[in-house]
Amino acid sequence: MSALPKKAANLTVRVDLLEEARAYKINLSQTLETALTVELKKRREAAWLEQNREAIAAYGRLIEREGLLSDSYRSFMRGDD
């Protein structure tokens, strides 16, 4: 990751997972940062989709009604082979 400031955090982890991670010499801090990055990205995307749900639906209705500007150039969709 980058050289952003870090802060110590106390976590509770299942004993079996911790022991196996230590056996494999897994860097817990790095693993948590990576997992949090992935999870936060998913949550931000879900929030963005929810915030923009109405606009996305409206755009979909517009395309259904009007079609795409590029439709006239897509010969494979016209059926005039």
C-alpha positions in Angstrom: 0.0 0.0 0.0 1.1 3.6 0.2 2.9 5.5 3.0 -0.3 6.9 4.5 -0.3 7.4 8.3 -1.3 4.3 10.3 -2.9 3.8 13.6 -2.8 0.8 15.9 -6.1 -1.0 16.4 -7.1 -3.8 18.7 -9.0 -6.7 17.0 -10.5 -9.9 18.1 -9.8 -12.9 15.8 -10.7 -16.5 16.0 -7.8 -18.4 17.6 -7.6 -21.0 14.8 -7.4 -18.4 12.1 -4.7 -16.4 14.0 -2.6 -19.5 14.6 -2.8 -20.6 10.9 -2.0 -17.1 9.7 1.0 -17.0 11.9 2.1 -20.4 10.7 2.0 -19.1 7.1 3.7 -15.8 8.2 0.8 -13.7 7.0 1.1 -10.0 7.7 -2.2 -9.4 9.4 -2.0 -5.6 9.1 -1.4 -5.8 5.3 -4.1 -8.5 4.9 -6.6 -6.4 6.8 -5.8 -3.3 4.8 -6.3 -5.2 1.6 -9.5 -6.7 2.7 -10.8 -3.4 4.0 -9.9 -1.7 0.7 -11.9 -4.3 -1.2 -14.9 -4.1 1.1 -15.0 -0.3 1.2 -14.9 -0.2 -2.6 -17.9 -2.6 -2.8 -19.8 -0.5 -0.2 -19.0 2.8 -2.0 -20.1 1.3 -5.3 -23.4 0.0 -3.7 -24.0 3.5 -2.1 -23.3 5.2 -5.5 -25.7 2.9 -7.3 -28.4 3.5 -4.6 -27.9 7.3 -4.7 -28.1 7.2 -8.5 -30.8 4.6 -8.9 -33.4 7.0 -10.2 -31.1 8.6 -12.7 -30.0 5.2 -14.0 -33.6 4.0 -14.3 -34.6 7.2 -16.1 -31.7 6.8 -18.6 -32.7 3.2 -19.2 -36.2 4.4 -20.0 -34.9 7.0 -22.3 -32.8 4.5 -24.2 -35.8 2.1 -24.4 -37.9 4.9 -25.9 -35.4 6.7 -28.1 -32.7 4.2 -28.7 -29.0 4.9 -28.9 -27.4 7.5 -31.2 -25.2 4.7 -32.6 -28.1 2.4 -33.4 -28.1 3.5 -37.1 -24.4 2.4 -37.4 -24.9 -1.0 -35.9 -25.6 -3.1 -39.0 -25.5 -6.4 -37.0 -28.6 -5.2 -35.1 -30.6 -4.1 -38.1 -31.1 -7.4 -39.8 -30.5 -5.9 -43.3 -27.6 -8.3 -44.2 
